[in-house]
Amino acid sequence: MDDAALQAAAGVKEADEVLLRVPEDLILTEERPEPGIVVRKIELPARIDPRQLKDEEIAELLNACLPENPQVIDAWREGNVFTVIEHVEE
């Protein structure tokens, strides 16, 4: 995904001169609670309000942080943190 698409996904307007660098500006964590399951948490910077993002923008942002063709079991948002649970082949 190019920089313009990432900025659009983050709801950042060029005129604002606010940049969101993916993944540098995000806090990304990964846990493996059991074999074949990965829990990823993607935290946005405080300056980005996820409630202002469109569904398509959120999907693009998450896709930029996930592996190709993830097998998503569940996903949700709490505040500025998106949690994605995936099934992975071990």
Order of alpha helices (4+ residues) and beta strands (2+ residues): alpha-beta-beta-alpha-beta-beta
